[in-house]
Amino acid sequence: MAEHPFTREDLEVLQQWDTPTICNALELVAPQRRGYGFTVRPMVAADPKLPPICGLARTGTIRAAAPSGRPKEQDKAIRIGWYEYVARASLPTVVVLQDLDDTPGVGAFWGEVHSAVHKALGAQGGVTNGSIRDLDMLAPGFQLIAGVVNPSHAFVHMVAFGQEVTVHGMHVAHEDVIHADRHGAVVIPHDCVRKIPAAIELGARREKVVLDVCRDPDFSVAKLREAVLRMDEIH
């Protein structure tokens, strides 16, 4: 298994914050990534009440609008190979699937069975530009962030896995760290994982200066201006 500059516990710590807060922290520790590395289109959460997920990316591509054109035995071999790939991880994973169809989401890869399978394989959930279904029958605690909800799986099949994929503007490679919740998802560079908590604390102290003024019964624009000027002085 690959060595990483962080532990399982480091990833678990990041689950206490929502994805927008993680993005805020990345603006401080990796400012060059401010304009990319996250999903940029609306997404649907299978269960908005579930906590954030954070794990190593297991990447793949799917199609569903038409049959694969491959022999059934080959389709099955690719699916088994995918399962083996997801299982090969030293830390919890997040599955990131790019639907390659011209209209993503024609058929759902994710439903009752695949949520149970992938939870058993060590995944916390999945992110896809495709569709999900069986919302009331998904594996407990298994979060899915998707492009759409759809009732059918149509001809859904694996195309390939382990390569770089793009989901709603977010480019993801194998073993990238993914943080996701009902807002969407973001890639956290490996060297930033352990820097995130301190950056969140700094960001919270800066925001508090403005929030306190806004909640003050004696609020004024002059006080707001002073608070905004003071924010950058907080380190």
N, C-alpha and C positions, 0 to 999 in steps of 0.2 A: 504493500500500500504506500502511496505517496506521503511524504512528510509535509506538514503544513506549519506555518508560523503561528498557529493558534490551536486551541484544544476544543473538545466537545463543550466544555464548560463556558469557554469564550463565546461560542455560538448561542448557547442557551441564555447567556446574559442579554444578548441583543434581542431576544424575543420579548423582553419586558417593554420594549418601545415600539410604537407603530412605524410603518414604513416612511411616512413623511418626516418623522423625527430623525430617522436614519439618514434620509436625504439631506436634511439640514446639517447633520454632523459631517457628512461627506463634503459639503461645501467648504468646511473649515479645514479638514485634513487632506482633501484632494480637490482643491479648487479648480483644477484643470478639467475635472469631470462634471462641472456644474451643469453643462448643457446636454449631457448624454449619459447613458448607462442605466436608464430606467424606462419603464413603459410610458407611452405618451398618448394612449387612447383609452377611453372608458372601458372598464372591465367589470365582470360580474363575479361576485364572491358566492361560492356555494352556501356558506354560512357566515354572514357578516359578523356574527358574535364570537367566532373562534379567534384565538390569539394569533399573533403573527407567527410565521414559520421562517426558519433560517437554516440553511444547509448547503451542501455541495451540489452543484448542478449535475444532473444526468440529462443529457440532451438527445433529442431525437426529432425526426420528421415523420409526418403522417399525411395520408390522403384518404378521402372518403367518397368523393363524388362518383367514382367509377371503380370497378374491380381492379386489382393490382396487375392482372395479366400474367401472374406467375403461377406455377403449379402449387396446389394446396400444400404439398410437403415443404416447398420453399418458403411459403408464407409462414407456416408453423415454425420452421427452423429460425427464421428471422425474429419471430415473436419470442421464442425461447432464448435466443441470443440476447435480445433486449432485456429480458428478465434477469439473465445472468449478469449483464452489464450493470443494471441498476443495483444489484445485490453486492457488486464489488466495490465496497466503500468502507472506509475506516471510521467515517462520521455520518451523522444523519444526512439525508439527501432531500433535494427538491427537484422534481421532474419538470423539465422545460421542453414542451413539445411545440414545434412549429407546424401548423397546418398549411401545406403547400397548395391546396386547391385555389382556383381563381376566386371562389367564394368560400372562405374558410368557415368551417362549422356546419357543413352539410350533414356530416355524421359525427357523432360523439364517440371519442375514444374513452372518455371518462364516464363511468357510471358505477353501479353497485359492485360489479365484479372487479373491475380494474382498480377501484379505490381500495378494496380489500386486499387484492394481490400486492399492490405497491406499498401499502402500509406494512404488510408482512415482510416485504423486501427491505424495509428500513427507511422508506420515504415519509416525509412529514406532509407532503401535499404536492400539488402541481400547478404550473403556470402554462397557459396555452392561449393562442389566438383563435383556437378552434372552439368546439362546443362541449358542454357537459350536460348530463341528464341524471335521472334517478335521485333528485335532490333530497328526497326523504329517506333514501336507502343507502346513502354513502357510508363508508366506514367511519365510525365515531371518531371525531377529532381530526379527520383527514381533510385539510383545506384545499379547495380548488379555486383558482382565479382564472377566469376564462373570457373569451371574446363574446360568446353568446350561450344561451340555453336552448337545447334542441331535443325533440323527443326520440329521434332515431339514431342508430349507429351507421345506417346506410352501408357503404362498402369499406368502412374504416380499416386501415391496415398500416403497419409500420413500413416506412420507406428505407430509412437508414438511422443509425444512431452513433453517438460519440463525436459528432462534428459540431462546428459552430452553427448556431441557429439565431434567428431574429424573431422576437415576439413583440408585436406592437411597438416597434422602434428600439427595443432593448436587445442588444447583441450579447449573446451568452456562449461561452465556451465550456467544455468539459472541466469540471472541478472548480468553476467560478463559485464564489459564495453568493447565494441568492437570499434576499430578505423580501418577504411578501405578506400582504394582508389585503383587506377589502379595498384599499386605495390603489393597489397595483404592486409592482415589484421593482427591485433595484439590485444591481450588481455591486458588491462590496469588494474592492481589491484586497487581496490577501494581506498586504502589509498595512492595511487600514483597520482590520478587524479589531485589534486590541487598542486602537486609538479612539474608537468610536465613543465609549463611555465618557471619557474626559471631555471630548468635544461636545457631547450632549449637555454635560454639566455646564460648560462654558456658555453654550448657546442659551441655556435656560436662564442663567444669571443675566445675560444681556437682554433677553426678552422681558425679564421681570421688571426691569427699569421702566420700560414703556407700558407694560400691562398695569403696573401699580399706578401710574399716572392716569391711565384711561379709566381705572376703577375708582379713582379719587373723586369724592363728591365735589371737590373744588377744582375739577379739571379745567385746564385752559390751554389754548394753543401755545402760549409761551412756555408752560410747563412741559408740554409735549416736545417742543423744539429743544429744550434743554435736555430732556431724556434721550432723544435721538442722538444728540451730540455726545452724550456720555456713554452710549452703548459701545462705541469702538474703543473706549478707554479701558474697558473691562477685559482683563486677560486671565 
